[in-house]
Amino acid sequence: MRRIRPGARVLVVEDNPVNQLVARKMLTKLDCLVDVAANGREGFEMATALDYDVVFMDCHMPEMDGFEATAAIHRAQPDTAQRAPIIAM
């Protein structure tokens, strides 16, 4: 099992503001650099524009859900060695 290292760049894709806050605080306590996207479309754009060590993805969101966003990220980044792991929340 891998651990999130201090200084890891993490993307949280979550539409619920309370869940965004909780995830950000938990990851910040682990010394992670945290970005938050409010929906799957925004998460896709951020995940393909910046280098993240891990992406935490909500499954049910407006505009583009987590399943669609994950599939789009995989299509845009076919090289799995360069793609950050995406963890469903």
NORSUL-V808438 format. One record per pair of residues at least 12 apart in sequence whose C-alpha atoms are under 10 Angstrom apart, sorted by the first residue. I is the first residue (numbers start at 1). J is the second residue. D is the distance in Angstrom with one decimal. If there is no record, write none. Layout:
I,J,D  I,J,D
This chain:
4,27,8.9  4,30,7.8  4,31,9.2  4,32,8.0  4,53,8.4  4,54,8.3  5,30,7.8  5,31,7.9  5,32,7.5  5,53,9.2  6,27,9.4  6,28,9.2  6,29,9.3  6,30,6.1  6,31,4.8  6,32,5.6  6,33,8.5  7,28,9.3  7,30,8.3  7,31,5.6  7,32,4.7  7,33,6.0  7,34,9.5  7,53,9.6  8,27,9.4  8,28,9.9  8,30,9.0  8,31,7.6  8,32,4.9  8,33,6.0  8,34,8.3  8,52,7.7  8,53,5.9  8,54,7.9  9,27,9.9  9,31,9.5  9,32,6.0  9,33,4.7  9,34,6.1  9,35,7.9  9,50,9.5  9,51,7.7  9,52,5.1  9,53,5.4  9,54,7.1  9,55,8.9  10,24,9.3  10,27,8.1  10,28,9.7  10,32,6.6  10,33,6.0  10,34,4.9  10,35,6.3  10,36,8.5  10,47,9.7  10,51,9.1  10,52,5.6  10,53,5.9  10,54,5.2  10,55,5.8  10,56,7.6  10,84,9.3  11,24,9.4  11,32,9.9  11,33,8.5  11,34,5.9  11,35,4.9  11,36,5.8  11,37,7.3  11,43,7.8  11,46,8.1  11,47,7.4  11,50,9.6  11,51,9.6  11,52,6.6  11,53,8.3  11,54,6.5  11,55,4.7  11,56,6.2  11,57,8.3  11,84,9.7  11,86,9.3  12,24,7.7  12,27,9.6  12,34,7.2  12,35,6.2  12,36,4.8  12,37,6.2  12,38,8.5  12,39,9.8  12,43,7.9  12,47,9.9  12,54,8.7  12,55,5.9  12,56,4.8  12,57,6.2  12,58,8.1  12,86,9.8  12,87,9.6  12,89,9.3  13,35,8.6  13,36,5.8  13,37,4.7  13,38,6.0  13,39,6.2  13,40,6.6  13,41,9.4  13,42,8.1  13,43,5.6  13,44,8.9  13,46,9.6  13,47,9.6  13,55,7.4  13,56,6.1  13,57,4.8  13,58,5.9  13,59,9.0  13,61,9.0  13,65,9.8  13,66,8.0  13,69,9.5  13,88,9.6  13,89,9.0  14,36,7.3  14,37,6.3  14,38,5.3  14,39,6.1  14,40,7.9  14,43,8.6  14,56,8.2  14,57,6.6  14,58,5.2  14,59,8.5  14,60,8.6  14,61,7.3  14,62,9.9  14,65,9.7  14,66,8.8  14,89,8.6  15,36,9.3  15,37,7.6  15,38,4.5  15,39,5.4  15,40,8.5  15,57,9.9  15,58,7.7  15,59,9.9  15,60,8.5  15,61,6.0  15,62,7.7  15,65,9.8  16,38,7.6  16,39,9.2  16,58,9.3  16,61,8.7  17,36,9.9  17,38,8.2  19,58,9.7  19,89,10.0  20,35,9.7  20,36,7.0  20,37,8.7  20,38,8.3  21,36,9.3  23,36,9.2  23,56,9.0  24,36,7.8  32,53,9.8  33,52,9.5  33,53,9.9  34,52,9.5  34,55,9.9  35,52,9.4  35,55,9.6  36,55,9.8  36,56,9.5  37,57,9.4  38,58,9.8  38,61,8.5  38,62,9.1  39,57,9.4  39,58,8.6  39,59,10.0  39,60,9.1  39,61,5.9  39,62,6.3  39,63,6.8  39,64,6.7  39,65,7.3  39,66,8.2  39,69,9.0  40,57,8.1  40,58,8.3  40,59,8.7  40,60,8.9  40,61,6.6  40,62,7.4  40,63,6.8  40,64,4.6  40,65,5.4  40,66,5.7  40,67,8.6  40,68,7.5  40,69,5.2  40,70,8.4  40,72,9.7  41,61,9.6  41,62,8.9  41,63,6.6  41,64,5.5  41,65,8.1  41,66,9.1  41,68,8.9  41,69,6.5  41,72,9.3  42,63,9.3  42,64,8.8  42,69,9.0  43,55,8.9  43,56,9.7  43,57,8.3  43,64,9.2  43,65,9.9  43,66,8.8  43,69,7.2  43,70,9.1  43,73,9.1  44,64,9.0  44,66,9.3  44,68,9.2  44,69,5.6  44,70,7.6  44,71,9.4  44,72,7.0  44,73,6.0  44,74,9.8  44,76,9.2  45,69,9.2  45,72,9.7  45,73,8.6  46,73,9.9  47,69,9.5  47,70,9.6  47,73,7.1  47,76,9.8  47,77,9.6  47,83,9.0  47,84,8.4  47,86,9.9  48,72,9.4  48,73,6.7  48,74,9.5  48,76,7.1  48,77,7.4  48,83,9.0  48,84,9.9  51,82,8.7  51,83,8.3  51,84,7.7  52,82,9.7  52,83,8.2  52,84,5.9  52,85,8.8  52,86,10.0  53,82,9.7  53,83,8.4  53,84,5.3  53,85,7.3  53,86,9.4  54,83,8.8  54,84,5.0  54,85,5.1  54,86,6.1  54,87,7.6  55,70,9.6  55,83,9.8  55,84,6.6  55,85,6.2  55,86,4.7  55,87,6.1  55,88,8.5  55,89,9.9  56,85,8.5  56,86,5.8  56,87,4.8  56,88,5.9  56,89,6.3  57,69,8.6  57,70,8.0  57,86,6.6  57,87,5.9  57,88,4.8  57,89,5.6  58,87,8.6  58,88,5.8  58,89,4.8  59,87,9.8  59,88,6.4  59,89,6.7  60,89,9.4  66,86,9.8  66,87,10.0  66,88,7.8  66,89,9.2  67,88,8.9  70,85,10.0  70,86,7.3  70,87,9.5  70,88,9.4  73,86,9.5  74,86,9.8
